[in-house]
């Protein structure tokens, strides 16, 4: 049985209206914006002197076990920033070219004319001897415990001329000796 046209239109309109009431409005997209600042903890590093002249060293004075013309130099660490409580540790790394001689690392630039000798770097605040532990390229010095931002700190060093082992001391050549040592800060 067919409904009259007017009734069919009314039924269709009721179905459309009821469908609109039953089906909720569906959101197609919702945007949530995030914001953060990525920070890298850091410190300012400086030295109390930019050049450390070690003077003239006489070739016959370079003998095994001697550290000659040792001079102090201080690494100043200041203006540190970061976030307390993290799992990383504030450190300073020492790097520079050189050679191992007699079990000690001697910093020296490749262009140095003097052969068989180098600069021994020792991390301490008192006059050193060649028997003290020499700093090697790649040595890392922790400044604080993990998760602690360091305050202003001074790392004292001494640097002097040495030839290390007996073979190198017997064959030390004359000429200029230079070394470039880099101190870098990092959280590790």
Secondary structure in CASP SS format (residue, H / E / C, confidence):
PFRMAT SS
TARGET T0000
AUTHOR 0000-0000-0000
METHOD secondary structure of the structure
MODEL  1
X C 1.00
X C 1.00
X C 1.00
X C 1.00
X H 1.00
X H 1.00
X H 1.00
X H 1.00
X H 1.00
X H 1.00
X H 1.00
X H 1.00
X H 1.00
X H 1.00
X H 1.00
X H 1.00
X H 1.00
X H 1.00
X H 1.00
X H 1.00
X H 1.00
X H 1.00
X C 1.00
X C 1.00
X C 1.00
X C 1.00
X C 1.00
X C 1.00
X C 1.00
X C 1.00
X C 1.00
X C 1.00
X C 1.00
X C 1.00
X C 1.00
X C 1.00
X C 1.00
X C 1.00
X C 1.00
X C 1.00
X C 1.00
X E 1.00
X E 1.00
X E 1.00
X E 1.00
X E 1.00
X E 1.00
X C 1.00
X C 1.00
X C 1.00
X C 1.00
X C 1.00
X C 1.00
X C 1.00
X C 1.00
X C 1.00
X C 1.00
X C 1.00
X H 1.00
X H 1.00
X H 1.00
X C 1.00
X C 1.00
X C 1.00
X C 1.00
X C 1.00
X C 1.00
X E 1.00
X E 1.00
X E 1.00
X E 1.00
X E 1.00
X E 1.00
X E 1.00
X E 1.00
X E 1.00
X E 1.00
X E 1.00
X E 1.00
X E 1.00
X E 1.00
X C 1.00
X C 1.00
X C 1.00
X C 1.00
X C 1.00
X C 1.00
X C 1.00
X C 1.00
X E 1.00
X E 1.00
X E 1.00
X E 1.00
X E 1.00
X E 1.00
X C 1.00
X C 1.00
X E 1.00
X E 1.00
X E 1.00
X E 1.00
X C 1.00
X C 1.00
X E 1.00
X E 1.00
X E 1.00
X E 1.00
X C 1.00
X C 1.00
X C 1.00
X C 1.00
X C 1.00
X C 1.00
X C 1.00
X C 1.00
X C 1.00
X C 1.00
X E 1.00
X E 1.00
X E 1.00
X E 1.00
X E 1.00
X C 1.00
X C 1.00
X C 1.00
X C 1.00
X C 1.00
X C 1.00
X C 1.00
X C 1.00
X C 1.00
X C 1.00
X C 1.00
X C 1.00
X C 1.00
X C 1.00
X C 1.00
X C 1.00
X C 1.00
X E 1.00
X E 1.00
X E 1.00
X C 1.00
X C 1.00
X C 1.00
X C 1.00
X C 1.00
X C 1.00
X C 1.00
X C 1.00
X C 1.00
X C 1.00
X E 1.00
X E 1.00
X E 1.00
X E 1.00
X E 1.00
X E 1.00
X E 1.00
X E 1.00
X E 1.00
X E 1.00
X C 1.00
X C 1.00
X C 1.00
X H 1.00
X H 1.00
X H 1.00
X H 1.00
X H 1.00
X C 1.00
X C 1.00
X C 1.00
X C 1.00
X C 1.00
X C 1.00
X C 1.00
X C 1.00
X C 1.00
X C 1.00
X C 1.00
X E 1.00
X E 1.00
X E 1.00
X E 1.00
X E 1.00
X E 1.00
X C 1.00
END
